[in-house]
Amino acid sequence: MHRMNVISLGLLLLLVCHQAQGQSESDRISDNIKGLIERTEAGWTCERGQPLGNQTAVLVGCHTSSPDRRVASLIKHPRSVAIHIDCLDSVEDSRRIMQSLARKHASEYQQLDGLGDEAYGWGMDKADIVMRKGRFILWIHTNASVEDDPDGRALNLEARSARRRLERLRLAPEFARHLLVAMNSF
């Protein structure tokens, strides 16, 4: 009976240590991303969010304030990037999941070269990115509220749509490259 208690206690300690290690890795990833973005992108700030369900995932929201101070009080964030990182147990797990996603969503995904180990554009205009780096899967979603740009109200619907598309297509790979740098030590 004593031996069973010792084994149970050992397994419990192993589980608690594993969870704490996962949390500290998530914290380090979040801090790396936040520090890099705020150092390299003038006017951008990052906040850590709480991912749904997955305790080892990292969720970071980055946003910029309005380029026009008069408008800043009226809107929250004219440009924003949501980053979700799934921390998997192995490179093989992440590779398997990415290949499954690519097969399952073949008509929705467009392969991208030069980003991580494997990357795809998806979503509206293929301006969002999902990519794999080692054992991590990184999701990047961008938003550009061009209506709130200083000249945004003067633009017609077609011009606003074109600017939104171009801004999202500019932001997603830019932030993907930042993420790859921030993730180099993991």
Backbone as CSV, one residue per row, in Angstrom:
resi,resn,N_x,N_y,N_z,CA_x,CA_y,CA_z,C_x,C_y,C_z
1,MET,0.820,-1.187,0.000,0.000,0.000,0.000,0.868,1.258,0.000
2,HIS,1.925,1.256,0.831,2.829,2.399,0.894,3.489,2.658,-0.453
3,ARG,3.877,1.575,-1.110,4.529,1.688,-2.420,3.572,2.325,-3.437
4,MET,2.279,1.970,-3.407,1.274,2.539,-4.302,1.129,4.037,-4.056
5,ASN,1.145,4.446,-2.782,1.036,5.870,-2.448,2.240,6.645,-2.986
6,VAL,3.424,6.079,-2.856,4.639,6.730,-3.352,4.589,6.862,-4.872
7,ILE,4.158,5.815,-5.555,4.043,5.857,-7.014,2.995,6.889,-7.424
8,SER,1.854,6.907,-6.753,0.799,7.882,-7.059,1.290,9.303,-6.844
9,LEU,1.990,9.525,-5.734,2.533,10.847,-5.452,3.549,11.257,-6.521
10,GLY,4.375,10.317,-6.922,5.363,10.591,-7.968,4.710,10.968,-9.288
11,LEU,3.665,10.228,-9.660,2.943,10.543,-10.897,2.261,11.904,-10.810
12,LEU,1.702,12.219,-9.654,1.061,13.513,-9.464,2.079,14.641,-9.585
13,LEU,3.234,14.489,-8.956,4.283,15.504,-9.057,4.763,15.663,-10.491
14,LEU,4.912,14.567,-11.201,5.321,14.621,-12.605,4.296,15.392,-13.435
15,LEU,3.021,15.146,-13.200,1.954,15.836,-13.922,1.968,17.332,-13.606
16,VAL,2.086,17.686,-12.321,2.111,19.096,-11.918,3.328,19.793,-12.515
17,CYS,4.485,19.159,-12.470,5.700,19.754,-13.041,5.559,19.936,-14.548
18,HIS,4.959,18.984,-15.231,4.763,19.082,-16.679,3.850,20.253,-17.014
19,GLN,2.755,20.421,-16.224,1.841,21.540,-16.470,2.534,22.866,-16.204
20,ALA,3.299,22.967,-15.141,4.005,24.214,-14.834,5.027,24.530,-15.910
21,GLN,5.701,23.504,-16.422,6.682,23.708,-17.477,5.990,24.229,-18.733
22,GLY,4.832,23.671,-19.074,4.079,24.132,-20.232,3.639,25.570,-20.072
23,GLN,3.206,25.937,-18.878,2.788,27.314,-18.626,3.968,28.260,-18.730
24,SER,5.105,27.889,-18.188,6.260,28.784,-18.248,6.749,28.934,-19.685
25,GLU,6.663,27.888,-20.489,7.033,27.999,-21.896,6.071,28.950,-22.605
26,SER,4.777,28.826,-22.314,3.785,29.725,-22.898,4.063,31.173,-22.515
27,ASP,4.413,31.383,-21.254,4.740,32.740,-20.800,5.960,33.283,-21.531
28,ARG,6.992,32.450,-21.688,8.205,32.895,-22.386,7.916,33.220,-23.844
29,ILE,7.103,32.388,-24.498,6.743,32.640,-25.898,6.003,33.970,-25.997
30,SER,5.021,34.157,-25.140,4.235,35.395,-25.147,5.131,36.607,-24.910
31,ASP,6.020,36.517,-23.932,6.928,37.630,-23.633,7.865,37.921,-24.802
32,ASN,8.383,36.872,-25.453,9.254,37.073,-26.623,8.525,37.808,-27.738
33,ILE,7.309,37.371,-28.030,6.528,37.997,-29.102,6.233,39.448,-28.757
34,LYS,5.736,39.665,-27.559,5.385,41.018,-27.120,6.601,41.944,-27.190
35,GLY,7.722,41.495,-26.659,8.936,42.315,-26.666,9.410,42.644,-28.067
36,LEU,9.422,41.646,-28.943,9.891,41.863,-30.312,8.981,42.826,-31.069
37,ILE,7.670,42.611,-30.996,6.725,43.468,-31.716,6.819,44.901,-31.213
38,GLU,6.833,45.080,-29.916,6.839,46.435,-29.366,8.161,47.159,-29.601
39,ARG,9.260,46.416,-29.787,10.548,47.037,-30.123,10.646,47.395,-31.596
40,THR,10.090,46.569,-32.466,10.302,46.744,-33.905,9.168,47.464,-34.628
41,GLU,7.990,47.491,-34.056,6.840,48.118,-34.713,6.379,49.329,-33.899
42,ALA,6.787,50.516,-34.331,6.428,51.746,-33.617,4.906,51.896,-33.545
43,GLY,4.410,52.191,-32.356,2.984,52.420,-32.170,2.162,51.170,-31.902
44,TRP,2.785,50.006,-31.956,2.056,48.745,-31.719,2.238,48.315,-30.271
45,THR,1.182,47.752,-29.699,1.248,47.152,-28.368,0.656,45.750,-28.453
46,CYS,1.037,44.901,-27.521,0.555,43.511,-27.500,0.001,43.183,-26.125
47,GLU,-1.023,42.365,-26.121,-1.627,41.893,-24.884,-1.819,40.396,-24.986
48,ARG,-1.596,39.712,-23.890,-1.801,38.269,-23.882,-3.249,37.960,-23.574
49,GLY,-3.820,37.071,-24.344,-5.194,36.631,-24.119,-5.211,35.227,-23.568
50,GLN,-6.378,34.744,-23.226,-6.536,33.391,-22.717,-7.149,32.515,-23.801
51,PRO,-6.376,31.564,-24.348,-6.934,30.688,-25.378,-8.024,29.792,-24.801
52,LEU,-8.950,29.414,-25.638,-10.050,28.560,-25.204,-9.609,27.104,-25.147
53,GLY,-9.809,26.467,-24.030,-9.635,25.032,-23.921,-8.217,24.512,-23.836
54,ASN,-7.293,25.026,-24.612,-5.943,24.473,-24.688,-5.009,25.240,-23.758
55,GLN,-4.617,24.631,-22.652,-3.784,25.310,-21.666,-2.366,25.588,-22.142
56,THR,-1.896,24.861,-23.157,-0.524,25.088,-23.616,-0.476,26.035,-24.807
57,ALA,-1.622,26.497,-25.271,-1.636,27.430,-26.400,-1.299,28.839,-25.916
58,VAL,-0.842,29.657,-26.840,-0.511,31.047,-26.550,-1.379,31.915,-27.458
59,LEU,-2.019,32.915,-26.888,-2.838,33.839,-27.655,-2.345,35.242,-27.362
60,VAL,-1.949,35.974,-28.410,-1.450,37.334,-28.249,-2.189,38.222,-29.242
61,GLY,-2.688,39.343,-28.762,-3.328,40.318,-29.633,-2.449,41.540,-29.748
62,CYS,-2.150,41.950,-30.964,-1.327,43.131,-31.204,-2.167,44.147,-31.959
63,HIS,-2.010,45.400,-31.609,-2.791,46.418,-32.288,-2.048,47.747,-32.276
64,THR,-2.459,48.610,-33.151,-1.881,49.935,-33.242,-2.964,50.955,-32.963
65,SER,-2.559,52.089,-32.483,-3.538,53.151,-32.295,-3.685,53.914,-33.604
66,SER,-4.667,54.768,-33.662,-4.962,55.498,-34.888,-3.796,56.398,-35.277
67,PRO,-3.477,56.477,-36.582,-2.425,57.401,-37.016,-2.867,58.852,-36.837
68,ASP,-4.148,59.084,-36.677,-4.698,60.422,-36.499,-5.197,60.539,-35.061
69,ARG,-4.522,61.329,-34.227,-4.865,61.436,-32.804,-6.310,61.885,-32.590
70,ARG,-6.867,62.686,-33.516,-8.249,63.135,-33.365,-9.206,61.963,-33.457
71,VAL,-8.836,60.947,-34.215,-9.693,59.788,-34.411,-9.457,58.743,-33.321
72,ALA,-8.293,58.793,-32.674,-7.910,57.758,-31.711,-8.942,57.568,-30.609
73,SER,-9.573,58.635,-30.175,-10.541,58.490,-29.090,-11.850,57.868,-29.568
74,LEU,-12.107,57.890,-30.865,-13.354,57.362,-31.401,-13.294,55.883,-31.733
75,ILE,-12.108,55.380,-32.027,-11.970,53.983,-32.427,-10.986,53.288,-31.519
76,LYS,-11.093,52.000,-31.447,-10.192,51.250,-30.572,-8.890,50.918,-31.290
77,HIS,-8.933,50.166,-32.383,-7.704,49.736,-33.053,-7.926,49.653,-34.561
78,PRO,-7.375,50.590,-35.315,-7.568,50.523,-36.770,-6.820,49.374,-37.447
79,ARG,-5.736,48.893,-36.856,-5.009,47.745,-37.384,-4.782,46.790,-36.229
80,SER,-5.058,45.513,-36.448,-4.831,44.542,-35.378,-4.411,43.200,-35.961
81,VAL,-3.694,42.457,-35.149,-3.225,41.124,-35.519,-3.464,40.211,-34.324
82,ALA,-4.181,39.130,-34.565,-4.391,38.122,-33.521,-3.466,36.947,-33.827
83,ILE,-2.744,36.509,-32.823,-1.773,35.415,-32.967,-2.176,34.301,-32.008
84,HIS,-2.303,33.107,-32.545,-2.601,31.932,-31.720,-1.529,30.891,-32.030
85,ILE,-0.888,30.385,-31.002,0.176,29.396,-31.186,-0.200,28.117,-30.445
86,ASP,-0.250,27.025,-31.181,-0.466,25.712,-30.580,0.892,25.085,-30.310
87,CYS,1.149,24.733,-29.053,2.407,24.115,-28.636,2.178,22.603,-28.595
88,LEU,2.743,21.890,-29.549,2.536,20.446,-29.641,3.718,19.693,-29.038
89,ASP,3.533,18.398,-28.852,4.566,17.587,-28.208,5.770,17.323,-29.097
90,SER,5.556,17.279,-30.419,6.680,16.934,-31.300,6.530,17.592,-32.663
91,VAL,7.629,17.624,-33.381,7.636,18.125,-34.759,6.728,17.248,-35.613
92,GLU,6.769,15.949,-35.383,5.937,15.026,-36.164,4.449,15.306,-35.942
93,ASP,4.060,15.615,-34.706,2.660,15.952,-34.437,2.243,17.202,-35.220
94,SER,3.082,18.229,-35.186,2.730,19.467,-35.898,2.695,19.242,-37.414
95,ARG,3.621,18.456,-37.923,3.648,18.142,-39.359,2.376,17.388,-39.767
96,ARG,1.994,16.422,-38.969,0.807,15.626,-39.257,-0.454,16.506,-39.251
97,ILE,-0.568,17.387,-38.283,-1.739,18.264,-38.195,-1.782,19.238,-39.377
98,MET,-0.644,19.812,-39.729,-0.615,20.748,-40.866,-0.982,20.044,-42.167
99,GLN,-0.458,18.851,-42.372,-0.777,18.121,-43.602,-2.262,17.762,-43.636
100,SER,-2.820,17.433,-42.496,-4.242,17.134,-42.421,-5.075,18.389,-42.743
101,LEU,-4.688,19.519,-42.187,-5.383,20.775,-42.488,-5.309,21.107,-43.970
102,ALA,-4.120,20.950,-44.548,-3.927,21.267,-45.968,-4.785,20.371,-46.854
103,ARG,-4.884,19.105,-46.505,-5.731,18.185,-47.285,-7.208,18.525,-47.110
104,LYS,-7.597,18.732,-45.875,-8.998,18.974,-45.554,-9.513,20.285,-46.155
105,HIS,-8.647,21.281,-46.234,-9.040,22.605,-46.718,-8.285,22.993,-47.990
106,ALA,-8.025,22.037,-48.836,-7.207,22.277,-50.033,-7.724,23.436,-50.878
107,SER,-9.024,23.571,-51.006,-9.565,24.646,-51.835,-9.486,26.008,-51.150
108,GLU,-9.316,26.020,-49.829,-9.280,27.267,-49.074,-7.856,27.736,-48.759
109,TYR,-6.892,26.835,-48.832,-5.516,27.153,-48.454,-4.664,27.385,-49.696
110,GLN,-3.782,28.368,-49.608,-2.817,28.634,-50.671,-1.423,28.525,-50.054
111,GLN,-0.608,27.633,-50.589,0.719,27.423,-50.026,1.570,28.679,-50.167
112,LEU,2.318,29.006,-49.116,3.208,30.164,-49.102,4.639,29.676,-48.934
113,ASP,5.544,30.239,-49.673,6.957,29.866,-49.569,7.704,30.855,-48.686
114,GLY,8.743,30.350,-48.016,9.640,31.208,-47.262,9.188,31.577,-45.861
115,LEU,8.131,30.939,-45.361,7.675,31.211,-43.998,7.645,29.907,-43.206
116,GLY,8.540,29.784,-42.244,8.569,28.604,-41.390,8.861,27.337,-42.162
117,ASP,8.480,26.212,-41.567,8.687,24.912,-42.189,7.618,24.624,-43.240
118,GLU,6.463,25.262,-43.084,5.320,25.045,-43.975,4.327,26.158,-43.659
119,ALA,3.737,26.790,-44.674,2.806,27.888,-44.421,1.734,27.959,-45.503
120,TYR,0.563,28.441,-45.088,-0.574,28.588,-46.006,-1.291,29.898,-45.731
121,GLY,-1.729,30.544,-46.801,-2.629,31.681,-46.687,-4.041,31.144,-46.716
122,TRP,-4.938,31.744,-45.965,-6.324,31.286,-45.920,-7.211,32.463,-45.555
123,GLY,-8.494,32.244,-45.515,-9.434,33.290,-45.141,-9.678,34.257,-46.277
124,MET,-10.297,35.383,-45.953,-10.611,36.389,-46.948,-9.330,36.874,-47.631
125,ASP,-9.295,36.797,-48.929,-8.137,37.200,-49.740,-6.880,36.388,-49.443
126,LYS,-7.021,35.267,-48.737,-5.873,34.445,-48.320,-4.873,35.283,-47.524
127,ALA,-5.413,36.278,-46.793,-4.565,37.220,-46.063,-4.251,36.767,-44.635
128,ASP,-4.864,35.703,-44.170,-4.504,35.142,-42.865,-3.512,34.011,-43.115
129,ILE,-2.712,33.712,-42.121,-1.649,32.721,-42.313,-1.697,31.678,-41.204
130,VAL,-1.520,30.420,-41.592,-1.242,29.350,-40.640,0.105,28.769,-41.077
131,MET,1.028,28.634,-40.117,2.345,28.106,-40.463,2.860,27.220,-39.351
132,ARG,3.801,26.389,-39.744,4.424,25.455,-38.811,5.884,25.823,-38.650
133,LYS,6.334,25.832,-37.394,7.756,26.024,-37.075,8.087,25.017,-35.999
134,GLY,8.841,23.987,-36.389,9.166,22.941,-35.427,7.903,22.285,-34.907
135,ARG,7.742,22.267,-33.604,6.580,21.624,-32.990,5.432,22.602,-32.722
136,PHE,5.514,23.786,-33.304,4.500,24.814,-33.089,3.702,25.071,-34.367
137,ILE,2.417,25.308,-34.200,1.564,25.769,-35.294,1.110,27.172,-34.926
138,LEU,1.383,28.111,-35.822,1.121,29.520,-35.565,0.016,30.016,-36.495
139,TRP,-0.997,30.630,-35.918,-2.134,31.175,-36.657,-2.068,32.691,-36.557
140,ILE,-2.201,33.379,-37.687,-2.148,34.838,-37.716,-3.387,35.343,-38.440
141,HIS,-4.156,36.169,-37.756,-5.351,36.769,-38.356,-5.216,38.288,-38.270
142,THR,-5.423,38.974,-39.380,-5.261,40.421,-39.416,-6.589,41.126,-39.644
143,ASN,-6.636,42.370,-39.194,-7.800,43.215,-39.428,-7.305,44.630,-39.711
144,ALA,-7.917,45.278,-40.679,-7.578,46.659,-41.010,-8.868,47.447,-41.174
145,SER,-9.147,48.324,-40.217,-10.335,49.178,-40.291,-9.963,50.447,-41.053
146,VAL,-9.919,50.332,-42.356,-9.469,51.462,-43.185,-10.472,52.603,-43.204
147,GLU,-11.711,52.348,-42.819,-12.707,53.411,-42.752,-12.272,54.502,-41.792
148,ASP,-11.451,54.121,-40.803,-11.019,55.061,-39.779,-9.695,55.740,-40.105
149,ASP,-9.123,55.442,-41.268,-7.931,56.157,-41.710,-8.312,57.615,-41.943
150,PRO,-7.350,58.528,-41.863,-7.677,59.947,-42.056,-8.467,60.225,-43.351
151,ASP,-8.147,59.525,-44.411,-8.866,59.733,-45.681,-9.895,58.628,-45.952
152,GLY,-10.136,57.771,-44.966,-10.994,56.604,-45.156,-12.414,56.917,-45.568
153,ARG,-12.983,57.957,-45.006,-14.367,58.301,-45.335,-14.503,58.837,-46.750
154,ALA,-13.419,59.370,-47.289,-13.462,59.913,-48.651,-13.362,58.810,-49.707
155,LEU,-12.931,57.615,-49.300,-12.775,56.520,-50.248,-14.117,55.881,-50.569
156,ASN,-14.288,55.484,-51.817,-15.504,54.749,-52.151,-15.345,53.303,-51.684
157,LEU,-16.414,52.542,-51.753,-16.420,51.170,-51.249,-15.333,50.318,-51.892
158,GLU,-15.157,50.453,-53.198,-14.149,49.673,-53.906,-12.734,50.029,-53.436
159,ALA,-12.466,51.309,-53.254,-11.143,51.748,-52.804,-10.876,51.305,-51.362
160,ARG,-11.905,51.363,-50.507,-11.736,50.891,-49.120,-11.452,49.392,-49.089
161,SER,-12.179,48.627,-49.900,-11.955,47.174,-49.963,-10.550,46.858,-50.444
162,ALA,-10.094,47.585,-51.458,-8.739,47.367,-51.988,-7.688,47.703,-50.934
163,ARG,-7.868,48.811,-50.207,-6.898,49.185,-49.176,-6.897,48.167,-48.043
164,ARG,-8.082,47.714,-47.627,-8.170,46.713,-46.557,-7.420,45.451,-46.960
165,ARG,-7.649,45.007,-48.187,-6.983,43.805,-48.695,-5.466,43.986,-48.701
166,LEU,-4.993,45.113,-49.225,-3.543,45.365,-49.283,-2.929,45.456,-47.884
167,GLU,-3.624,46.105,-46.960,-3.111,46.210,-45.593,-3.019,44.837,-44.933
168,ARG,-4.055,44.017,-45.100,-4.038,42.678,-44.508,-2.941,41.824,-45.144
169,LEU,-2.784,41.942,-46.470,-1.736,41.176,-47.164,-0.338,41.665,-46.781
170,ARG,-0.210,42.897,-46.352,1.075,43.427,-45.885,1.341,42.986,-44.448
171,LEU,0.327,43.092,-43.589,0.521,42.811,-42.163,0.800,41.342,-41.864
172,ALA,0.063,40.427,-42.492,0.181,39.001,-42.143,1.600,38.462,-42.331
173,PRO,2.226,38.618,-43.505,3.596,38.085,-43.628,4.611,38.854,-42.787
174,GLU,4.384,40.142,-42.590,5.285,40.934,-41.744,5.280,40.377,-40.321
175,PHE,4.096,40.116,-39.770,4.004,39.564,-38.425,4.440,38.101,-38.392
176,ALA,4.242,37.375,-39.475,4.729,35.991,-39.541,6.251,35.970,-39.395
177,ARG,6.926,36.881,-40.079,8.399,36.948,-39.964,8.816,37.322,-38.540
178,HIS,8.089,38.261,-37.912,8.378,38.600,-36.511,8.218,37.366,-35.613
179,LEU,7.152,36.606,-35.831,6.922,35.407,-35.026,8.047,34.400,-35.177
180,LEU,8.504,34.214,-36.406,9.590,33.270,-36.632,10.844,33.679,-35.870
181,VAL,11.134,34.969,-35.833,12.290,35.452,-35.067,12.048,35.210,-33.577
182,ALA,10.865,35.554,-33.090,10.554,35.389,-31.667,10.577,33.923,-31.243
183,MET,10.259,33.017,-32.175,10.180,31.583,-31.855,11.518,30.861,-32.038
184,ASN,12.551,31.534,-32.474,13.837,30.881,-32.752,14.411,30.136,-31.556
185,SER,14.153,30.599,-30.353,14.759,29.944,-29.187,13.895,28.804,-28.636
186,PHE,12.844,28.438,-29.343,11.966,27.364,-28.838,12.001,26.160,-29.732
